[in-house]
Amino acid sequence: MGKIRPCTKAENIFMRPRLLVFLLLSLRDIEINEFEWYLRDHLFKQSGKGRQQFNKGSLASEITSLYLRYRNSTSQHMNEMINVVVGNLILRQVLNEFEDSLGLTSRLSRLQCSKCFYISYLGNNETRNCLRCSSEELHDFPKKK
């Protein structure tokens, strides 16, 4: 008879359902936070061109055409993420919703964290904290000369 080998660390992780669920939820949070950054980036760039209103139904196609990161994403997956992120931005008073239309509540500012160097796009109604590390040490990006 052969010896029974001990589980590897990778195998042991997947044998613990609670840990697996936690890992999957954590990955989902990371994915949502990343998508929120891209959506804020898109809203910031569009508002710089004078656009303040956005059609919720066309955001998925706009994001997939502009950002290589989302080129191969399905429209269903994109719409799921848009619904979650738009809901968060409405709660934070960055966006208003009017039927199928979204509007910026104020101008977005592009700020860089002095601690972790993350670029945050913040509305005037939001607290001036880094969206990654929560630091209050933010400055305009790029720095004004």
N, C-alpha and C positions, 0 to 999 in steps of 0.2 A: 504494500500500500504506500501511496505517495504522502508526503507531508502536506499539511494544510498551511498555506502561507498566510501571514497576517495581512490585513487590509492596508493598502497604501493610504496616504493622507487624502488624496483625491477621491478614492473610493469611499473612505470614511465620511467625508463631507456629504456626499450624495446619499448616504444611508440615514442621515438625520433630516427628516422632512421639515422640521421647524427651521433649521438653519438654511435649508434650500429655499424655503419660502421667503425668509428674511433676505437672502442674497438676491433673489429675483425681484423683490420689492425695492431693494437698494439700487439695483441696476435700472429699474424703471424710473426711480427718482432722478438718477444721474441723467438718463435719457431725456426726461422732461425738462430738467434744468438746462441741459445743453440746447434743447430745442427752443426754450424760452429765450436764451441768449441770441440765437439766430433770428427769431421773430422780432425781438427788440431791435436788433441791428437793422433788419429790413424796415421796420417802422421809422427808425431814426433817419435812415437814408432817404426814405420816401418823403418824410416830413420836411427834410432839407430841400426837397424839390417842390415844396408847397402843397403836398398831398396830406390831407388830414382825415379823410374818410376812406374806409377799406371795406370791400365786399367780403364777408366771412367765407362765402362759397368759393371765392377765387384765390384765397390765401395759399391753399395747398399747391396749386399750380404755379403761383408766383415763387414760392419757396423752392419747389423742386427745379424750376428753371434757372433760378439765380444761384443756388448753393449746391456745389458738387456733392457735399455730404449727403444730400437728400435726393439725388438724381434717381436712384433705383428704388426709392420708397414707394409703397403702394398708396393710392389715394385714400384708401380706408385707414391705413395706419397714420397718414399725415392728418387726416380729419380728426382722428381720435386725439392725437397730440394737440392739435389746434384747439379743440374743445376744452381740454384740460388747461392749457396755458392761457387761453383767452379768458376763461373763468377766473383764473388767478389774477390776471391783469385787470379785470373788472373789479374784483374785490379790493385790489390795491389802488383803485381809482386812477389807473393809467389809461384805461379804455372805457368808453360808454358803448352800450349796445342799443341799436334802434332796428328792430325786426332782424333783417339779414345784414345790416350795415354796422360797422364798427367805427368809432371816432376817437381820436386822441383827446384826452381831457386837458392836456397842456403840452408844451414843448418838451421833448426829451433831451436830456443832456448826456453827452458822452464823457465819462469820467474814468480816470485810472487810479487804482488803489496804490498808495505809496508802499504798502507792506507786501502784497502778493502780486502786484502789477496787473491784476485782472481789469479788463475794460467792462464797466457797467453802464448801461443805458437807463437812466432814471428819470421819471416824470417829476414835475414840481410838487406833486402831492405825496411823494414817497420820502421816507427818511433818507438822509445822505449817508448810507452805509454801503460798503462793498457787498455785492451780491454773492461773493464767494466766501470771504472770511469775516464779514460784518464790521470791518474796520471803518472808522469815521474819517480816516486820512485819505481823502480823495482829492484829485486835482483834474483840471480840464485836460482832455486828451485830443489832439496833441497839445502840449503845453503852449500857451500863448506867449509870443516873444515880445 
